[in-house]
Amino acid sequence: MSDTSKFADLKARFLSAIVMVAVGASALWFGGWIFTLLIVTAVFAMHWEMGRMLTPLSMQAHWFSAVTSAIALIWVLTTDSVTEQVVVIIIATLLQRVYFHTVDTLGTLVSLGIMIGALLLIHLRTEMGMTATLWIIGLVVITDIAGYFVGRIVGGAKFWPAFSPKKTWSGIVGGWVGAVLFTYALVQGGHLSLQVETAIFIALCLSFASQLGDITESALKRASGVKDSSNLIPGHGGVMDRFDGLIGASLVYAAILGLMTWL
């Protein structure tokens, strides 16, 4: 493969990335309802894409899935009752299973992960502030960028070809290294109030979690027989192709925080 073909999509990826960074950074800076609106919109778009992938002959499923997920997320955010929140998420998840009749189990689990991950991201920005949220998002972005370039340049053995034929071990490890360097820089700059060893351990866990989130989506796409979740973002595919790693990282981060609190 020539160097040109390796990076044929780089220009489109770069231009789209500029727009995504501008929108994401603005929402992250302002927080509050602006950040929440961004996350709800992303959840809506991801479920629209899932409906498109899993029930390609039913336009109604696209919109039912998207609207159901958005309404459920807003409902959960506007009630303080834990019981009500759990019931709403369960009902929304069961409805997704009905919509995703072609790959119902995997699609339902991914939908549940998206819903919970979105709630965790909103909670993270609201309760832990911009710096902690920026760290998680930055880890995912750096992991993706470092993995992309190292994987394309070095190549080598495939990581999990059955689900993600393009991912290589070199790209996986490159993503880890990028996440560790990013985290180390934040700790040394006094932006993270964690010991270096703890921060690096969490960074490695979240970096790998983001990669597993990406691989999970790849498995869903392969089961559906599609290359990208959609073409909404030039050079990147769909919204789900950009948020899958962030959802995976947020789920694992919540688990780590829970374990640290329990211990």
C-alpha positions as CSV (number, residue, x, y, z in Angstrom):
1,M,0.0,0.0,0.0
2,S,1.4,3.4,-1.0
3,D,1.9,6.2,1.5
4,T,-0.8,8.2,-0.5
5,S,-3.4,5.5,-0.2
6,K,-2.7,5.0,3.5
7,F,-3.8,8.6,4.2
8,A,-6.3,9.1,1.4
9,D,-9.0,10.1,3.9
10,L,-6.7,12.4,6.0
11,K,-7.9,15.7,4.5
12,A,-11.6,15.0,5.1
13,R,-10.9,13.6,8.6
14,F,-8.9,16.7,9.5
15,L,-11.5,19.2,8.3
16,S,-14.3,17.3,10.0
17,A,-12.2,17.1,13.2
18,I,-11.8,20.9,13.3
19,V,-15.5,21.3,13.3
20,M,-16.1,18.6,15.9
21,V,-13.4,20.1,18.2
22,A,-15.0,23.6,17.9
23,V,-18.5,22.3,18.7
24,G,-17.3,19.9,21.4
25,A,-15.0,22.4,23.1
26,S,-17.7,25.1,23.1
27,A,-20.2,22.7,24.7
28,L,-17.6,21.5,27.2
29,W,-16.6,25.1,28.2
30,F,-20.2,26.3,28.7
31,G,-21.4,23.1,30.3
32,G,-25.0,23.0,31.7
33,W,-27.8,22.7,29.2
34,I,-25.5,23.3,26.2
35,F,-23.3,20.2,27.0
36,T,-26.5,18.2,27.8
37,L,-28.0,19.2,24.5
38,L,-24.9,18.0,22.6
39,I,-25.0,14.6,24.4
40,V,-28.8,14.2,23.8
41,T,-28.3,15.1,20.2
42,A,-25.5,12.6,19.9
43,V,-27.6,9.9,21.5
44,F,-30.4,10.7,19.1
45,A,-28.0,10.5,16.1
46,M,-26.4,7.2,17.2
47,H,-29.8,5.5,17.6
48,W,-30.9,6.8,14.2
49,E,-27.7,5.3,12.8
50,M,-28.4,2.0,14.7
51,G,-31.9,1.9,13.3
52,R,-30.4,2.5,9.8
53,M,-27.9,-0.3,10.2
54,L,-30.1,-2.9,11.9
55,T,-33.4,-2.4,10.1
56,P,-32.4,-0.9,6.8
57,L,-35.7,-1.5,5.1
58,S,-37.7,0.3,7.8
59,M,-37.4,4.1,7.9
60,Q,-39.9,4.1,10.8
61,A,-37.4,2.1,12.9
62,H,-34.7,4.8,12.3
63,W,-36.9,7.5,13.8
64,F,-38.6,5.5,16.5
65,S,-35.3,4.4,17.9
66,A,-33.8,7.9,17.8
67,V,-36.9,9.6,19.4
68,T,-37.3,6.9,22.0
69,S,-33.7,7.2,23.2
70,A,-33.8,11.0,23.3
71,I,-37.1,11.1,25.2
72,A,-35.9,8.5,27.7
73,L,-32.6,10.4,28.3
74,I,-34.4,13.7,28.8
75,W,-36.9,12.0,31.1
76,V,-34.2,10.5,33.3
77,L,-32.4,13.8,33.5
78,T,-35.5,15.6,34.7
79,T,-36.4,13.3,37.6
80,D,-34.7,12.7,40.9
81,S,-36.4,9.3,41.4
82,V,-33.9,6.5,41.0
83,T,-36.7,4.0,40.6
84,E,-38.3,6.1,37.8
85,Q,-34.9,6.5,36.1
86,V,-34.3,2.7,36.1
87,V,-37.8,1.9,34.8
88,V,-37.5,4.5,32.0
89,I,-34.1,3.1,30.9
90,I,-35.4,-0.5,31.0
91,I,-38.5,0.4,29.0
92,A,-36.5,2.3,26.4
93,T,-34.0,-0.6,26.1
94,L,-36.8,-3.2,25.6
95,L,-38.3,-1.0,22.9
96,Q,-35.0,-0.8,21.2
97,R,-34.9,-4.6,21.1
98,V,-38.2,-4.5,19.2
99,Y,-36.8,-2.0,16.7
100,F,-33.5,-3.9,16.2
101,H,-35.1,-7.2,15.1
102,T,-32.2,-8.1,12.8
103,V,-29.4,-8.0,15.5
104,D,-31.6,-7.6,18.5
105,T,-29.4,-8.8,21.4
106,L,-26.2,-7.0,20.4
107,G,-28.1,-3.9,19.3
108,T,-30.0,-3.8,22.5
109,L,-26.8,-4.0,24.6
110,V,-25.1,-1.3,22.6
111,S,-28.2,0.9,23.0
112,L,-28.1,0.4,26.8
113,G,-24.4,1.2,26.9
114,I,-25.0,4.4,24.9
115,M,-27.8,5.5,27.3
116,I,-25.8,4.8,30.4
117,G,-22.6,6.2,29.0
118,A,-24.4,9.4,28.0
119,L,-25.8,9.9,31.5
120,L,-22.3,9.3,33.0
121,L,-20.8,12.0,30.7
122,I,-23.4,14.5,31.7
123,H,-22.9,13.6,35.3
124,L,-19.2,13.9,34.9
125,R,-19.3,17.4,33.5
126,T,-21.9,18.5,36.1
127,E,-20.4,17.0,39.2
128,M,-16.7,16.7,38.5
129,G,-16.1,19.8,36.3
130,M,-14.6,20.6,33.0
131,T,-11.0,19.4,33.7
132,A,-12.0,15.8,34.5
133,T,-14.3,15.7,31.5
134,L,-11.6,17.1,29.3
135,W,-9.2,14.4,30.5
136,I,-11.6,11.6,29.6
137,I,-12.4,13.1,26.2
138,G,-8.8,13.9,25.5
139,L,-7.7,10.4,26.3
140,V,-10.2,9.0,23.8
141,V,-9.2,11.4,21.1
142,I,-5.4,10.9,21.7
143,T,-5.9,7.2,21.7
144,D,-7.7,7.3,18.4
145,I,-5.3,9.7,16.7
146,A,-2.1,7.9,17.9
147,G,-3.6,4.5,17.1
148,Y,-4.6,5.7,13.6
149,F,-1.1,7.1,12.7
150,V,1.0,4.3,14.3
151,G,-1.3,1.6,12.9
152,R,-1.1,3.1,9.4
153,I,2.7,3.7,9.5
154,V,3.9,0.6,11.4
155,G,1.2,-1.9,10.5
156,G,1.8,-5.5,11.5
157,A,-0.3,-8.2,13.1
158,K,-4.1,-7.6,13.4
159,F,-5.5,-7.2,16.9
160,W,-9.0,-8.7,16.4
161,P,-9.5,-9.3,12.7
162,A,-12.8,-11.1,13.1
163,F,-14.5,-7.9,14.3
164,S,-12.1,-5.0,13.3
165,P,-9.9,-6.1,10.3
166,K,-8.0,-2.7,10.2
167,K,-6.9,-2.5,13.8
168,T,-3.3,-3.7,14.4
169,W,-1.4,-4.4,17.6
170,S,0.9,-1.5,16.8
171,G,-2.1,0.8,16.6
172,I,-3.5,-0.5,19.9
173,V,-0.2,0.0,21.7
174,G,0.4,3.4,20.0
175,G,-3.0,4.5,21.4
176,W,-1.9,3.4,24.9
177,V,1.3,5.3,24.6
178,G,-0.4,8.5,23.5
179,A,-2.9,8.3,26.3
180,V,-0.1,7.8,28.9
181,L,1.9,10.8,27.6
182,F,-1.2,13.0,27.5
183,T,-2.0,12.0,31.1
184,Y,1.5,12.4,32.3
185,A,1.6,16.0,30.9
186,L,-1.6,16.9,32.7
187,V,-0.3,15.5,36.0
188,Q,3.0,17.3,35.7
189,G,1.2,20.5,34.7
190,G,-0.9,20.3,37.9
191,H,-4.2,19.8,36.1
192,L,-4.9,16.4,37.6
193,S,-4.9,15.9,41.4
194,L,-3.8,12.3,41.1
195,Q,-0.6,10.5,41.7
196,V,1.3,9.7,38.5
197,E,1.0,5.9,38.9
198,T,-2.8,6.1,39.6
199,A,-3.4,8.5,36.7
200,I,-1.4,6.3,34.3
201,F,-3.2,3.2,35.4
202,I,-6.6,4.8,34.8
203,A,-5.4,6.2,31.5
204,L,-4.4,2.8,30.3
205,C,-7.7,1.3,31.4
206,L,-9.7,4.1,29.7
207,S,-7.6,4.0,26.5
208,F,-8.2,0.2,26.1
209,A,-11.9,0.7,27.0
210,S,-12.2,3.2,24.2
211,Q,-10.6,0.8,21.8
212,L,-13.0,-2.0,22.9
213,G,-15.9,0.4,22.4
214,D,-14.7,0.9,18.9
215,I,-14.4,-2.8,18.3
216,T,-17.9,-3.4,19.7
217,E,-19.3,-1.0,17.2
218,S,-17.2,-2.7,14.5
219,A,-18.8,-6.0,15.5
220,L,-22.3,-4.4,15.2
221,K,-21.4,-3.0,11.7
222,R,-20.1,-6.4,10.5
223,A,-23.2,-8.1,11.8
224,S,-25.2,-5.5,9.8
225,G,-23.1,-5.7,6.7
226,V,-22.1,-2.0,6.6
227,K,-18.8,-0.2,6.6
228,D,-19.8,2.9,8.6
229,S,-22.7,3.6,10.9
230,S,-23.6,6.5,8.5
231,N,-21.9,9.2,6.4
232,L,-22.9,12.1,8.6
233,I,-19.3,13.1,9.3
234,P,-17.0,13.2,6.2
235,G,-13.9,11.2,6.7
236,H,-15.1,9.7,10.0
237,G,-18.3,7.9,9.1
238,G,-21.1,8.5,11.5
239,V,-21.6,10.0,15.0
240,M,-21.4,6.5,16.4
241,D,-18.0,6.0,14.8
242,R,-16.8,9.0,16.9
243,F,-18.6,8.4,20.1
244,D,-18.2,4.6,20.5
245,G,-14.8,5.0,22.3
246,L,-16.1,7.8,24.5
247,I,-19.0,5.6,25.6
248,G,-16.7,2.7,26.4
249,A,-14.3,4.9,28.4
250,S,-17.1,6.6,30.4
251,L,-18.5,3.2,31.4
252,V,-15.1,2.0,32.6
253,Y,-14.3,5.3,34.3
254,A,-17.5,5.1,36.3
255,A,-16.6,1.5,37.3
256,I,-13.1,2.6,38.5
257,L,-14.6,5.5,40.5
258,G,-17.1,3.2,42.1
259,L,-14.3,0.7,43.0
260,M,-12.1,3.4,44.4
261,T,-14.9,4.7,46.5
262,W,-15.8,1.2,47.8
263,L,-12.2,0.4,48.6
